[in-house]
């Protein structure tokens, strides 16, 4: 079994599943936290926001970016 020590972890799995996976380990998770985690509803959609100084991505496909204003700049089209 792999064991990792850290001050913080980031997990993309649902909290309910994460806590139950920890609970299945040798020490188990605290029972009050297992109870709370098992009561959490699942969601179909998660929104994640990132705060960055500069967005440096470009559309390099032959399909134009939709929307006004454009979030992603289109590179000049290549003429073949």
Buried (B, 14 or more C-beta within 10 A) or exposed (E): EEEEEEEEEEEEEBBBEBBBEBBEEEEEBEEEEBEEBEEEEEEEEEEEEEEEEEEEEEBEEEEEEEEEEEEEEBEEEEEE
